[in-house]
Amino acid sequence: MLENEIWGNSIQNWAISILIVVATIVVVKLMTLLSKRVLKPFTDGTKNQLDDILFYSLEPPVKFAIVLLGVWIAIHRLVYPDSFVKMVDNAYRILIVLDITWVFARLSGSLLQAYWGRRSDSRNNKMLPVVKRTILVVVWIIGLVMALSNIGVNISALLGTLGIGGIAFALAAQDTVKNIFGAFTLLTDKPFNIGDTIRFDSIEGTVIDIGIRSTRIMNSDKRVITIPNYKITDSAIVNISSEPMRRVALKLGLTYNTTAEKMKEALEILKGLPQKVENVSSRSSDVVAVFTEYSDSALGIMYVYHIEKQGNVLEVTSSMNTEILASFNQAGLEFAFPTQTVYIGKDEPA
């Protein structure tokens, strides 16, 4: 009889356990086919979104639970040392809690996506990614703590034991902690949203993602810049997208042979240009053209105009500069460039 046993179990028992595992896999495959052919078409055909969410949230964890059950039955049919049985039972307690946590993680993410993400007219939905990630992290941390507690691990004692190591870890991870708090600051204060164009320090670009650790910005060169959240919250942020209009201040210089009449003509030309260029505000309060100074090489003009929010800054600026050049050339106004005049006196004979 001993020759027909392997590790204390008969070949027949080993074969039955293997068949149980194979049958479990077959059941899971049949469930997958049933879900694909019957359940998913049914949930997609209903107007109620809740059944779609439940189907998405429950399908993978339920399959995993069936696999766990089949393997557990197959293992416990056989005879093992008590230490091995205890190890398997502890592993199963952890896996069961984590499987339930998986359900809650998928369910919370799906509900958030469905009922918050569908509010497309709200600016708050642009913060959905960071909220979703935060909830998932919290859910999995709670699940892990419950799993460890479920096998008898004293969480308080564990944290106490890791006290010194925790301090060292906290010092090493202080930037990560600052980034996480920075993410919450960006979420609560909402100085900008995903899709906004912002400027801080020497960086300007469009926000494409706000994460737990960092924020990603795409600049005008189409390069993605990843910035730690705490650096953004510690800086002065200019939300360009929230501006009703973009102010442009331009310094021009005319040659010194420009007469007073020509200078007045230049100022009138500049004040009338917003009516010729699309997406430039033509309100008198938004246009300033003044003769400001006598510089070393030019008669200085300060010209201020405002680009409306829907206008492309680069395209409108180019159009305005082209109109200035064409209008001044047509009026016979000459732009100045750095020059120097040297007066040479003739010495009188003694």
C-alpha positions, 0 to 999 in steps of 0.5 A: 500500500505504501508504494501506491502513496505519494507524500502520504496520499493515495494516487486515487486521492491525488487524481481526484484532487487534480480532477477537482482543479481541472473541473474548477477551471472548466467551470470558470471557462464556462462562466466566461463564455456565459458572461460573454454570450448572455450576461454582457449583451443583456446588461448592455441592452438595458437602460439601467447603468447599475447592472453594467457596473455590477457586472464589471465589478463582480465578474473577475473577483467571482471567477477568482473566488471560484478558483480559490474554492476549487483549489481549497477543496482539492487541497483539503482532501489530502493529508498534510502536516499541520504546519502546511495546513495552517500556512495554506489556511492563512494564505486563503484568509488573506486571499479571500479578504483581498478578493473582497477588497478587489470587488470594492475597488472595482465597484467604487471606481466604476460608480465614480466613473459613471456618476461623476464622470458623466457630468461633462459640463462640470469642471470638477470631472477633470479632477476624476483621475486623482480622486479615483486613484486616491480612493483605490489606494485607500480601499487597498490599504484598508483591505491589506490591513484587514487581511493581515488582521484576519490571520492574527497579525497585531497591527498596532504591535507591528507598527510599534515594531516598525517605529524606528524603521518607520521614522527612517522610511518617513524621512526617506519618503518625505518628498512622496508624502509632500507630493501626496498632500500636494495632490490633495491641495490641487484637488481641494483648492483647484487652482487649475484643472486638466486641460487648462494652460498654466504658467509657474516659474519658467514653465508654461503649458497645458495640464494633461494629467494630475496624479498622486505624485506628480502633474504632467504638463505639455509645453508648446514644443509638445514635450511632456514635463513631469513636475512633483506636486509639491513644487507646483503648490509651493509656486505662484501659479498663473491659470492662463485659461481662466483669463478672459483675454490675453494681454500683449504689450509691444514696444515699437520704435520709429526713427528720429526723422519722424514728425509729430504729425507722423507720430500721431498718424502711427498712434491712430493706425495702431488704435484701429488695427484691432478692428482688422485682426480677428480675435482681438478686442476692439474695445477702446479700453482694451487698446493702448497706443502711446508715445512713451520715450526718446530712447538712444536710437528711436522714438518709443511707442508702447502698444497694448492690445488684448487677444480674446479667449477663443483666439490662438495666441501665436496666430493672432500675434503673428497676424497683428505684427503683420498688420502693423508692418504692412500699415506702417510701410504703407504710411511711410513710417520707418522702424528704427534700429540702433544707430549712432551719429558722430558730429565732427567739428572743424578746428579754426586756424590759429 
